[in-house]
Amino acid sequence: MPEAAAPRPGRADRARALVLLSLAALFACSTFAVLGPDGAVSRVLLALVLLAPLALTLPGLLRRNRRAYAWASLCLTPHFVYSLTELVANPALRALAATMLVLGLVAMVALVAYLRLTRPAGP
């Protein structure tokens, strides 16, 4: 049976950097969406739905906790839902929604790459 390859720190570090960079950009886009033309109550709800999950996973991501990276992929779901909805329904926010969708996809790919590159060796 062939031995599992040792994790490559260089690739994992690049994937981690891409995760943190794409999540920071997604956080900035989400903040810009929250500051949009909607009413005050909807802004607060939108901020809670979009920004809180990213903020809650940030300490674990900075500590390189694999469980936090797995949870961060689930925390991208509100961004996908919001960006797809705005992309279809709101022509005024199409560019922002498309940007958020692309950043969310980049973050998801980077999260999965980091998790695959840092998985523990098998038995």
Summary of the structure (lengths in Angstrom):
residues: 123
radius of gyration: 16.5
end to end distance: 11.0
largest distance: 61.4
contacts: 337
relative contact order: 0.17
helix: 80%
strand: 0%
